[in-house]
Amino acid sequence: MSVTILLTMCLCFALSISVAVAIGVSSLLGIWMSHVPMVISVKEMYAAINRFPLAAIPFFILAGNLMETGGISRRLVDFAKSLVGGIRGGLAATCVLTCMIFASVSGSSVATTFAIGSILIPSLVKHGYPTPYAAALQATSAELGVIIPPSIPLIIYGVSAEVSIGELFIAGFGPGLLIGGVLMAFVIIYARWKGYGDRDHEGRLPVLTATRSAAFALFMPVIILGGIYGGVFTPTEASVAAVFYALLIGGVVHRELSFSDLGTILRKSVISSSVILFIIANAGLFSYLITRAGVPDQIGAYLRETLQSPALFMLGINLALFFIGMFIETSASIIVLGPILAPVAAGFGIDPVHFGLVMVVNLALGMITPPFGVNLFAACTVAKISLDAIITRLAPFVLVIFACLMVITYVPQLSLGLRDLVYPDAAKHSPAYRK
């Protein structure tokens, strides 16, 4: 049965059927072949999305769209440019820094691509950067949207693998800052090597002026993340607070958000949220089937016998996830593989929070690698170029992110150091501590 399901799924992929539908069709076939009542499929799909933490997904997406329309994203761009835009390559570094700040509220890489890319891609092109490079840079920088908390994939991993979302969020800062810092250094060096960005200083506001303009926007991450770690509200409640804050700032303070904009914003947010939740529902049914067939136990036993050390296990998992991320959407991959691989990782003494960060960072690479990189499609849409035009510009960015992934993988304290300070009791209960 398992082989038939996988073959059906691969056939659907080959026919360019969407990932969510491919998983759903193959899962329904598995239900029928197992002679299980078909009503079970409805029950399992509903159970997969009937989880309180998942309510954060539509609210964070809505908050990101409100920020884009309400002028918050533009002010963040001006603020980031005032800090790093005065040097050669500074505009490219501005793209990375702005995405880091925007990611700390939106939690979505696609939302970050559209919100920041619609401003910075035309600006990069105007300042002499090639359009394909500008699109590749934006797609890669927006990847930080799924690493720096609050992060929708981290929420999905926490729900799937039954890991504390608060711990995952605090652990995401180290990897996010590492990737952001390395990317900024890389784009500055690359710009000087290629001769880009000699006019990056043009249009740069003084730091104090840009800071005053972006003050309310910059206070937004403080409210959201401070509220979570201060125990004021849960991550799900924080997503609702983000929506209200974006409405208040965009509509009352900046006065760039009107009632006529809300219909378009809500429609776009509903569509984006529905796509993610539909994937989660179908992936939940698929997870039920493979668990019922004993596949997780078989995979765990095979990995323990084949990869007999934690270092080899993490290397093998990273290579496998890299290729999986190229073909399967990040949320679906986490829902299906998280419950399978997290217990195996724990068996090797790997903290599930650390493993979750490695998994999310790795699968996020799939957002900027063909053939199904969602960030690529979003960036190409904004830049109005074809996908093949951007491919050659991606290789250096992919190598940089992969190098950071290796550091995150083999230096666990980069993820767990801050977590252990904020949640000291968590370290005592981790598999690594017990070992």
VOPAGU-2260 file (C-alpha; in pm, 1 decimal, decimal comma):
REM VOPAGU-2260
SITE   aa  ch    i         X         Y         Z
SITE  MET   A    0       0,0       0,0       0,0
SITE  SER   A    1     275,9     245,7      95,2
SITE  VAL   A    2     449,9     191,9    -238,1
SITE  THR   A    3     124,9     252,9    -428,6
SITE  ILE   A    4      62,2     575,8    -237,3
SITE  LEU   A    5     413,9     705,3    -307,9
SITE  LEU   A    6     393,5     610,5    -677,0
SITE  THR   A    7      57,9     787,3    -706,3
SITE  MET   A    8     202,7    1096,2    -542,2
SITE  CYS   A    9     505,8    1096,3    -773,7
SITE  LEU   A   10     276,3    1056,4   -1075,3
SITE  CYS   A   11      74,7    1357,8    -962,2
SITE  PHE   A   12     393,4    1560,3    -924,5
SITE  ALA   A   13     503,0    1457,0   -1273,9
SITE  LEU   A   14     167,3    1576,7   -1408,3
SITE  SER   A   15     222,1    1916,7   -1240,1
SITE  ILE   A   16     -68,9    1863,6   -1001,5
SITE  SER   A   17     -38,1    2084,7    -692,7
SITE  VAL   A   18     133,9    1936,9    -388,6
SITE  ALA   A   19    -176,5    1958,6    -166,8
SITE  VAL   A   20    -398,4    1780,6    -420,5
SITE  ALA   A   21    -130,5    1518,8    -492,0
SITE  ILE   A   22    -102,1    1434,2    -121,0
SITE  GLY   A   23    -481,6    1429,2     -83,7
SITE  VAL   A   24    -545,1    1204,3    -385,4
SITE  SER   A   25    -277,4     953,6    -286,7
SITE  SER   A   26    -404,5     951,8      72,9
SITE  LEU   A   27    -764,7     887,3     -34,4
SITE  LEU   A   28    -638,1     601,4    -250,3
SITE  GLY   A   29    -459,7     463,1      56,2
SITE  ILE   A   30    -779,6     488,5     263,3
SITE  TRP   A   31    -970,4     298,8      -6,1
SITE  MET   A   32    -701,8      28,3     -36,7
SITE  SER   A   33    -692,5     -16,2     341,7
SITE  HIS   A   34   -1070,0     -80,6     351,3
SITE  VAL   A   35   -1098,6     191,4     614,6
SITE  PRO   A   36   -1433,2     378,8     622,7
SITE  MET   A   37   -1398,8     686,3     403,1
SITE  VAL   A   38   -1541,6     904,7     679,9
SITE  ILE   A   39   -1206,9     857,1     857,7
SITE  SER   A   40   -1046,6    1078,5     593,9
SITE  VAL   A   41   -1272,4    1368,8     693,2
SITE  LYS   A   42   -1205,5    1307,4    1060,5
SITE  GLU   A   43    -826,6    1302,4    1018,8
SITE  MET   A   44    -819,0    1608,6     791,6
SITE  TYR   A   45   -1029,5    1802,3    1040,8
SITE  ALA   A   46    -814,5    1684,7    1332,2
SITE  ALA   A   47    -499,9    1803,2    1152,1
SITE  ILE   A   48    -618,4    2165,5    1141,2
SITE  ASN   A   49    -830,3    2168,1    1458,3
SITE  ARG   A   50    -539,3    2288,5    1672,0
SITE  PHE   A   51    -532,1    2621,5    1850,4
SITE  PRO   A   52    -170,1    2715,6    1758,8
SITE  LEU   A   53    -254,3    2690,3    1387,0
SITE  ALA   A   54    -492,1    2984,9    1425,3
SITE  ALA   A   55    -178,1    3201,1    1429,9
SITE  ILE   A   56    -115,3    3129,7    1061,1
SITE  PRO   A   57    -402,4    3332,0     906,3
SITE  PHE   A   58    -352,3    3617,3    1155,3
SITE  PHE   A   59      20,5    3653,7    1087,5
SITE  ILE   A   60     -48,0    3645,5     713,0
SITE  LEU   A   61    -315,8    3913,2     757,8
SITE  ALA   A   62     -77,2    4123,5     967,9
SITE  GLY   A   63     186,1    4104,9     693,8
SITE  ASN   A   64     -61,5    4216,7     427,7
SITE  LEU   A   65    -182,2    4503,1     647,1
SITE  MET   A   66     177,9    4614,4     699,6
SITE  GLU   A   67     238,2    4616,3     325,2
SITE  THR   A   68     -67,1    4830,4     245,8
SITE  GLY   A   69     -43,3    5050,3     554,7
SITE  GLY   A   70     300,4    5190,1     473,4
SITE  ILE   A   71     481,7    5001,0     748,6
SITE  SER   A   72     700,6    4800,2     509,6
SITE  ARG   A   73     810,0    5116,1     322,8
SITE  ARG   A   74     915,7    5283,2     647,2
SITE  LEU   A   75    1111,6    4973,2     746,9
SITE  VAL   A   76    1295,3    4991,5     413,5
SITE  ASP   A   77    1381,7    5357,9     474,4
SITE  PHE   A   78    1504,2    5276,2     825,9
SITE  ALA   A   79    1722,5    4985,0     711,2
SITE  LYS   A   80    1866,4    5194,5     427,8
SITE  SER   A   81    1953,8    5474,3     668,8
SITE  LEU   A   82    2167,3    5225,5     865,1
SITE  VAL   A   83    2350,5    5034,9     590,8
SITE  GLY   A   84    2266,6    5213,6     264,9
SITE  GLY   A   85    2555,3    5457,3     273,7
SITE  ILE   A   86    2820,1    5209,3     153,7
SITE  ARG   A   87    2870,1    5034,8    -178,4
SITE  GLY   A   88    2638,7    4735,0    -179,0
SITE  GLY   A   89    2438,2    4897,4      98,0
SITE  LEU   A   90    2109,8    4879,3     -91,8
SITE  ALA   A   91    2150,0    4501,8    -128,0
SITE  ALA   A   92    2227,9    4481,3     244,7
SITE  THR   A   93    1918,1    4694,6     305,8
SITE  CYS   A   94    1710,6    4423,1     139,2
SITE  VAL   A   95    1845,6    4161,7     381,3
SITE  LEU   A   96    1809,9    4380,1     691,1
SITE  THR   A   97    1456,0    4489,5     603,1
SITE  CYS   A   98    1351,2    4128,2     551,5
SITE  MET   A   99    1495,3    4041,1     892,5
SITE  ILE   A  100    1285,9    4312,5    1058,8
SITE  PHE   A  101     971,1    4238,2     858,2
SITE  ALA   A  102    1010,1    3865,6     926,4
SITE  SER   A  103     995,1    3934,3    1299,3
SITE  VAL   A  104     627,1    4018,7    1253,3
SITE  SER   A  105     489,8    3850,2     940,9
SITE  GLY   A  106     625,8    3495,1     986,9
SITE  SER   A  107     583,5    3426,1     614,5
SITE  SER   A  108     852,5    3431,3     346,7
SITE  VAL   A  109     604,7    3480,4      62,9
SITE  ALA   A  110     442,5    3777,4     240,5
SITE  THR   A  111     790,5    3920,9     297,2
SITE  THR   A  112     878,1    3875,1     -72,1
SITE  PHE   A  113     574,2    4067,5    -190,8
SITE  ALA   A  114     578,2    4335,8      81,0
SITE  ILE   A  115     949,5    4419,4      62,1
SITE  GLY   A  116    1017,3    4309,9    -295,3
SITE  SER   A  117     756,3    4543,4    -440,7
SITE  ILE   A  118     962,5    4831,8    -297,3
SITE  LEU   A  119    1321,4    4711,4    -318,2
SITE  ILE   A  120    1338,9    4517,8    -646,0
SITE  PRO   A  121    1250,6    4827,0    -855,3
SITE  SER   A  122    1488,5    5032,4    -639,1
SITE  LEU   A  123    1774,4    4784,0    -687,4
SITE  VAL   A  124    1719,8    4781,6   -1062,7
SITE  LYS   A  125    1709,3    5162,7   -1069,0
SITE  HIS   A  126    2046,2    5172,9    -891,3
SITE  GLY   A  127    2215,2    4948,7   -1148,4
SITE  TYR   A  128    2166,7    4597,4   -1012,4
SITE  PRO   A  129    2061,0    4341,2   -1279,0
SITE  THR   A  130    1694,4    4248,9   -1249,6
SITE  PRO   A  131    1760,2    3871,3   -1211,9
SITE  TYR   A  132    2011,2    3940,1    -933,3
SITE  ALA   A  133    1766,8    4172,1    -755,3
SITE  ALA   A  134    1493,9    3906,9    -771,7
SITE  ALA   A  135    1729,3    3631,2    -650,5
SITE  LEU   A  136    1846,8    3852,1    -362,2
SITE  GLN   A  137    1489,3    3930,4    -257,6
SITE  ALA   A  138    1379,2    3565,4    -274,8
SITE  THR   A  139    1677,1    3458,4     -62,4
SITE  SER   A  140    1643,8    3738,8     193,1
SITE  ALA   A  141    1273,1    3663,7     237,6
SITE  GLU   A  142    1368,9    3312,9     348,9
SITE  LEU   A  143    1445,2    3474,1     685,0
SITE  GLY   A  144    1066,9    3503,9     719,6
SITE  VAL   A  145    1046,5    3136,4     812,9
SITE  ILE   A  146    1348,7    3133,6    1045,0
SITE  ILE   A  147    1328,6    3448,3    1257,3
SITE  PRO   A  148    1029,5    3422,3    1492,3
SITE  PRO   A  149     737,7    3435,2    1475,0
SITE  SER   A  150     759,7    3174,6    1200,8
SITE  ILE   A  151     471,3    2982,1    1046,8
SITE  PRO   A  152     684,9    2671,3     968,1
SITE  LEU   A  153     812,2    2670,1    1328,8
SITE  ILE   A  154     451,7    2678,1    1448,9
SITE  ILE   A  155     367,3    2386,7    1219,0
SITE  TYR   A  156     671,1    2188,5    1338,0
SITE  GLY   A  157     584,6    2257,5    1701,5
SITE  VAL   A  158     228,7    2131,0    1652,2
SITE  SER   A  159     334,8    1827,1    1445,7
SITE  ALA   A  160     625,1    1713,9    1662,9
SITE  GLU   A  161     464,8    1826,4    1992,6
SITE  VAL   A  162     748,1    2068,6    2074,2
SITE  SER   A  163     708,1    2397,4    2262,4
SITE  ILE   A  164     646,7    2678,3    2012,3
SITE  GLY   A  165     783,7    2932,6    2260,2
SITE  GLU   A  166    1113,5    2741,1    2278,5
SITE  LEU   A  167    1128,3    2711,9    1900,1
SITE  PHE   A  168    1073,4    3086,1    1862,8
SITE  ILE   A  169    1348,6    3183,5    2104,7
SITE  ALA   A  170    1583,0    2927,1    1944,8
SITE  GLY   A  171    1519,6    3077,8    1600,1
SITE  PHE   A  172    1700,0    3404,9    1679,0
SITE  GLY   A  173    2052,9    3258,8    1663,5
SITE  PRO   A  174    2016,2    3088,0    1322,7
SITE  GLY   A  175    1819,9    3384,3    1183,9
SITE  LEU   A  176    2081,7    3639,2    1288,7
SITE  LEU   A  177    2362,0    3416,4    1160,5
SITE  ILE   A  178    2205,7    3379,5     816,1
SITE  GLY   A  179    2110,2    3747,6     800,9
SITE  GLY   A  180    2457,5    3865,1     902,9
SITE  VAL   A  181    2638,9    3632,9     662,1
SITE  LEU   A  182    2404,4    3730,7     378,0
SITE  MET   A  183    2463,9    4100,6     440,6
SITE  ALA   A  184    2840,8    4053,0     437,5
SITE  PHE   A  185    2819,6    3843,5     121,9
SITE  VAL   A  186    2606,1    4088,8     -79,6
SITE  ILE   A  187    2831,4    4382,5      14,3
SITE  ILE   A  188    3145,6    4193,0     -94,4
SITE  TYR   A  189    2972,6    4064,1    -408,1
SITE  ALA   A  190    2854,1    4413,4    -504,5
SITE  ARG   A  191    3206,9    4551,1    -477,2
SITE  TRP   A  192    3346,0    4259,4    -677,3
SITE  LYS   A  193    3090,7    4302,9    -957,1
SITE  GLY   A  194    3092,4    4682,0    -949,3
SITE  TYR   A  195    2728,0    4715,9    -839,4
SITE  GLY   A  196    2588,0    4976,7    -606,1
SITE  ASP   A  197    2802,3    5284,3    -664,6
SITE  ARG   A  198    2485,6    5497,0    -629,4
SITE  ASP   A  199    2335,7    5313,2    -330,3
SITE  HIS   A  200    2360,1    5621,3    -109,6
SITE  GLU   A  201    2108,1    5813,1    -322,1
SITE  GLY   A  202    1773,9    5871,2    -152,3
SITE  ARG   A  203    1910,6    5769,8     188,8
SITE  LEU   A  204    1743,7    5945,1     481,6
SITE  PRO   A  205    1931,9    6054,2     794,8
SITE  VAL   A  206    1919,8    5787,3    1064,1
SITE  LEU   A  207    1720,6    5999,4    1310,6
SITE  THR   A  208    1464,2    6099,7    1045,9
SITE  ALA   A  209    1416,0    5740,4     930,4
SITE  THR   A  210    1397,0    5616,2    1288,6
SITE  ARG   A  211    1126,2    5868,4    1379,5
SITE  SER   A  212     927,9    5774,9    1069,4
SITE  ALA   A  213     958,1    5402,5    1141,0
SITE  ALA   A  214     924,6    5424,9    1520,4
SITE  PHE   A  215     578,4    5266,3    1539,2
SITE  ALA   A  216     676,6    4999,7    1286,2
SITE  LEU   A  217     990,3    4912,9    1485,0
SITE  PHE   A  218     790,1    4889,7    1806,2
SITE  MET   A  219     572,1    4617,3    1655,4
SITE  PRO   A  220     824,1    4329,0    1701,6
SITE  VAL   A  221     883,3    4449,3    2056,9
SITE  ILE   A  222     512,6    4416,3    2138,1
SITE  ILE   A  223     472,5    4079,5    1966,2
SITE  LEU   A  224     787,7    3903,9    2087,3
SITE  GLY   A  225     800,2    4083,7    2421,5
SITE  GLY   A  226     440,7    3981,3    2487,3
SITE  ILE   A  227     516,9    3616,9    2408,6
SITE  TYR   A  228     829,7    3586,7    2622,0
SITE  GLY   A  229     691,2    3810,1    2893,8
SITE  GLY   A  230     398,8    3571,7    2938,5
SITE  VAL   A  231     141,4    3833,7    2838,5
SITE  PHE   A  232      -1,4    3622,6    2558,0
SITE  THR   A  233      58,1    3300,4    2366,5
SITE  PRO   A  234     204,0    3294,0    2010,1
SITE  THR   A  235    -150,1    3253,9    1875,3
SITE  GLU   A  236    -277,8    3550,5    2074,3
SITE  ALA   A  237      28,5    3744,5    1960,6
SITE  SER   A  238     -79,3    3699,6    1598,3
SITE  VAL   A  239    -412,6    3867,2    1678,5
SITE  ALA   A  240    -228,0    4149,2    1856,6
SITE  ALA   A  241     -15,0    4193,9    1542,9
SITE  VAL   A  242    -329,1    4238,6    1331,3
SITE  PHE   A  243    -477,6    4500,1    1565,1
SITE  TYR   A  244    -146,6    4686,3    1587,0
SITE  ALA   A  245    -103,2    4687,9    1206,9
SITE  LEU   A  246    -460,9    4817,2    1169,5
SITE  LEU   A  247    -402,5    5089,5    1427,1
SITE  ILE   A  248     -70,8    5209,6    1284,9
SITE  GLY   A  249    -166,7    5180,7     918,1
SITE  GLY   A  250    -514,4    5326,7     954,7
SITE  VAL   A  251    -490,0    5580,8    1238,1
SITE  VAL   A  252    -124,1    5681,4    1272,4
SITE  HIS   A  253       2,7    5666,9     912,8
SITE  ARG   A  254    -344,9    5701,3     757,5
SITE  GLU   A  255    -243,0    5497,7     452,1
SITE  LEU   A  256    -487,3    5215,2     520,5
SITE  SER   A  257    -850,5    5279,4     432,5
SITE  PHE   A  258   -1171,0    5077,1     460,9
SITE  SER   A  259   -1170,3    5030,7      83,0
SITE  ASP   A  260    -835,8    4846,8     111,7
SITE  LEU   A  261    -963,6    4593,2     365,4
SITE  GLY   A  262   -1164,5    4387,4     114,9
SITE  THR   A  263    -859,3    4322,1    -103,9
SITE  ILE   A  264    -636,6    4256,0     197,2
SITE  LEU   A  265    -881,6    4011,2     353,9
SITE  ARG   A  266    -935,1    3829,6      23,3
SITE  LYS   A  267    -560,5    3788,6     -30,9
SITE  SER   A  268    -508,4    3673,6     328,0
SITE  VAL   A  269    -792,8    3419,8     310,2
SITE  ILE   A  270    -655,0    3269,2     -10,2
SITE  SER   A  271    -300,9    3240,2     129,0
SITE  SER   A  272    -424,7    3093,6     459,1
SITE  SER   A  273    -656,9    2847,2     285,6
SITE  VAL   A  274    -373,8    2713,7      71,5
SITE  ILE   A  275    -154,5    2646,7     376,4
SITE  LEU   A  276    -435,5    2492,6     584,0
SITE  PHE   A  277    -547,0    2275,8     288,8
SITE  ILE   A  278    -192,6    2140,6     264,5
SITE  ILE   A  279    -186,3    2073,8     639,8
SITE  ALA   A  280    -522,2    1893,6     626,7
SITE  ASN   A  281    -413,1    1663,5     343,9
SITE  ALA   A  282     -71,9    1608,0     498,8
SITE  GLY   A  283    -245,6    1513,9     825,6
SITE  LEU   A  284    -439,7    1240,9     644,4
SITE  PHE   A  285    -119,3    1118,9     480,1
SITE  SER   A  286      56,5    1115,7     818,2
SITE  TYR   A  287    -227,6     905,6     962,3
SITE  LEU   A  288    -187,3     648,0     686,8
SITE  ILE   A  289     187,5     608,0     710,4
SITE  THR   A  290     171,4     591,8    1090,5
SITE  ARG   A  291     -98,7     323,9    1066,6
SITE  ALA   A  292     124,1     129,3     827,7
SITE  GLY   A  293     417,3     146,4    1071,1
SITE  VAL   A  294     637,6     345,7     833,4
SITE  PRO   A  295     780,6     580,1    1102,2
SITE  ASP   A  296     902,3     286,3    1310,8
SITE  GLN   A  297    1057,1     120,0    1005,9
SITE  ILE   A  298    1233,5     440,0     898,4
SITE  GLY   A  299    1357,5     498,0    1252,9
SITE  ALA   A  300    1499,3     146,8    1277,9
SITE  TYR   A  301    1665,2     177,7     936,6
SITE  LEU   A  302    1825,9     512,8    1019,1
SITE  ARG   A  303    1952,6     390,9    1355,4
SITE  GLU   A  304    2115,4      88,0    1190,1
SITE  THR   A  305    2256,7     276,0     890,2
SITE  LEU   A  306    2361,4     608,1    1043,9
SITE  GLN   A  307    2512,4     503,8    1373,5
SITE  SER   A  308    2630,1     841,7    1502,6
SITE  PRO   A  309    2449,4    1173,5    1554,9
SITE  ALA   A  310    2688,6    1350,7    1314,8
SITE  LEU   A  311    2622,7    1102,8    1033,3
SITE  PHE   A  312    2250,7    1109,4    1105,1
SITE  MET   A  313    2234,4    1488,4    1077,3
SITE  LEU   A  314    2440,6    1486,3     757,5
SITE  GLY   A  315    2215,8    1222,4     599,4
SITE  ILE   A  316    1900,0    1405,8     709,5
SITE  ASN   A  317    2029,3    1735,8     573,3
SITE  LEU   A  318    2103,7    1587,9     232,3
SITE  ALA   A  319    1765,3    1414,1     220,6
SITE  LEU   A  320    1572,5    1723,7     333,1
SITE  PHE   A  321    1756,5    1941,3      81,1
SITE  PHE   A  322    1628,4    1729,4    -207,8
SITE  ILE   A  323    1283,1    1685,7     -54,0
SITE  GLY   A  324    1253,0    2062,5     -13,1
SITE  MET   A  325    1315,4    2108,9    -384,4
SITE  PHE   A  326    1001,9    1916,3    -475,3
SITE  ILE   A  327     759,8    1932,3    -181,2
SITE  GLU   A  328     616,2    2243,0     -15,1
SITE  THR   A  329     772,4    2329,8     322,2
SITE  SER   A  330     455,0    2302,3     533,0
SITE  ALA   A  331     363,7    1963,6     384,2
SITE  SER   A  332     716,6    1832,8     436,9
SITE  ILE   A  333     716,7    1938,0     802,2
SITE  ILE   A  334     372,5    1791,7     871,5
SITE  VAL   A  335     466,0    1456,5     715,5
SITE  LEU   A  336     830,7    1423,0     821,6
SITE  GLY   A  337     835,1    1606,1    1156,4
SITE  PRO   A  338     653,3    1336,1    1357,7
SITE  ILE   A  339     866,7    1067,7    1188,1
SITE  LEU   A  340    1213,1    1218,5    1222,1
SITE  ALA   A  341    1191,9    1407,2    1553,6
SITE  PRO   A  342    1165,1    1087,8    1767,3
SITE  VAL   A  343    1454,4     931,3    1572,4
SITE  ALA   A  344    1664,0    1243,9    1630,4
SITE  ALA   A  345    1578,6    1227,8    2001,5
SITE  GLY   A  346    1704,2     867,5    1999,7
SITE  PHE   A  347    2042,4     998,5    1886,1
SITE  GLY   A  348    2043,0    1251,3    2171,4
SITE  ILE   A  349    1953,3    1549,7    1951,9
SITE  ASP   A  350    1732,9    1811,5    2116,1
SITE  PRO   A  351    1396,6    1831,7    1931,3
SITE  VAL   A  352    1413,5    2212,6    1935,5
SITE  HIS   A  353    1755,8    2209,7    1768,9
SITE  PHE   A  354    1638,0    1947,9    1520,8
SITE  GLY   A  355    1332,9    2158,7    1440,5
SITE  LEU   A  356    1549,9    2459,6    1353,9
SITE  VAL   A  357    1773,3    2245,5    1132,7
SITE  MET   A  358    1469,5    2100,6     959,8
SITE  VAL   A  359    1302,1    2437,6     899,8
SITE  VAL   A  360    1621,0    2608,7     776,7
SITE  ASN   A  361    1690,8    2318,0     542,3
SITE  LEU   A  362    1341,4    2298,5     399,8
SITE  ALA   A  363    1336,6    2677,0     365,7
SITE  LEU   A  364    1612,7    2629,4     108,2
SITE  GLY   A  365    1344,9    2462,9    -102,3
SITE  MET   A  366    1174,5    2802,0    -125,2
SITE  ILE   A  367    1464,9    2932,9    -333,0
SITE  THR   A  368    1550,1    2620,9    -535,0
SITE  PRO   A  369    1377,5    2505,0    -854,0
SITE  PRO   A  370    1145,6    2358,6    -956,7
SITE  PHE   A  371     891,3    2448,4    -684,2
SITE  GLY   A  372    1054,3    2738,8    -497,6
SITE  VAL   A  373     761,1    2955,1    -390,2
SITE  ASN   A  374     984,6    3254,2    -315,5
SITE  LEU   A  375    1123,4    3235,0    -667,7
SITE  PHE   A  376     777,5    3252,5    -820,3
SITE  ALA   A  377     685,3    3544,2    -594,7
SITE  ALA   A  378    1007,0    3734,9    -670,5
SITE  CYS   A  379     975,4    3669,9   -1044,4
SITE  THR   A  380     617,5    3796,8   -1031,8
SITE  VAL   A  381     727,7    4121,7    -866,1
SITE  ALA   A  382    1029,3    4163,1   -1097,8
SITE  LYS   A  383     824,8    4064,0   -1405,9
SITE  ILE   A  384    1083,0    3816,0   -1533,6
SITE  SER   A  385    1071,0    3443,2   -1614,7
SITE  LEU   A  386    1195,1    3177,3   -1373,5
SITE  ASP   A  387    1479,6    3063,3   -1600,0
SITE  ALA   A  388    1630,1    3415,0   -1590,4
SITE  ILE   A  389    1687,1    3394,3   -1216,0
SITE  ILE   A  390    1836,2    3043,9   -1189,9
SITE  THR   A  391    2203,1    3124,3   -1255,8
SITE  ARG   A  392    2195,0    3407,3   -1000,5
SITE  LEU   A  393    2076,0    3175,4    -723,8
SITE  ALA   A  394    2376,1    2943,9    -693,5
SITE  PRO   A  395    2590,4    3174,0    -471,8
SITE  PHE   A  396    2296,8    3242,5    -239,8
SITE  VAL   A  397    2214,0    2872,4    -205,5
SITE  LEU   A  398    2577,7    2795,7    -119,4
SITE  VAL   A  399    2583,7    3069,9     145,7
SITE  ILE   A  400    2263,0    2943,4     309,9
SITE  PHE   A  401    2383,3    2582,2     296,3
SITE  ALA   A  402    2712,1    2680,0     464,8
SITE  CYS   A  403    2511,2    2851,5     741,0
SITE  LEU   A  404    2296,7    2538,2     769,0
SITE  MET   A  405    2607,4    2328,1     838,6
SITE  VAL   A  406    2707,5    2567,5    1118,8
SITE  ILE   A  407    2354,7    2554,1    1265,0
SITE  THR   A  408    2359,7    2174,3    1242,9
SITE  TYR   A  409    2691,0    2111,0    1412,8
SITE  VAL   A  410    2692,9    2401,6    1659,4
SITE  PRO   A  411    2369,0    2332,1    1849,4
SITE  GLN   A  412    2435,4    2602,9    2107,1
SITE  LEU   A  413    2372,4    2859,1    1834,1
SITE  SER   A  414    2007,1    2753,8    1858,9
SITE  LEU   A  415    1991,1    2628,2    2216,9
SITE  GLY   A  416    2204,4    2882,8    2402,3
SITE  LEU   A  417    1936,1    3150,5    2421,7
SITE  ARG   A  418    1665,1    2887,9    2471,3
SITE  ASP   A  419    1847,5    2747,6    2773,3
SITE  LEU   A  420    1876,3    3095,7    2924,7
SITE  VAL   A  421    1506,7    3173,6    2883,0
SITE  TYR   A  422    1381,3    2820,2    2954,9
SITE  PRO   A  423    1645,1    2668,6    3188,6
SITE  ASP   A  424    1425,6    2372,7    3280,9
SITE  ALA   A  425    1386,1    2273,4    2914,9
SITE  ALA   A  426    1753,7    2180,6    2879,5
SITE  LYS   A  427    1730,9    1934,2    3169,6
SITE  HIS   A  428    1457,6    1739,6    2990,2
SITE  SER   A  429    1621,6    1732,5    2646,8
SITE  PRO   A  430    1770,0    1407,8    2507,1
SITE  ALA   A  431    2109,8    1574,7    2473,6
SITE  TYR   A  432    2112,3    1665,9    2845,5
SITE  ARG   A  433    2016,1    1315,3    2949,7
SITE  LYS   A  434    2294,7    1168,6    2736,8
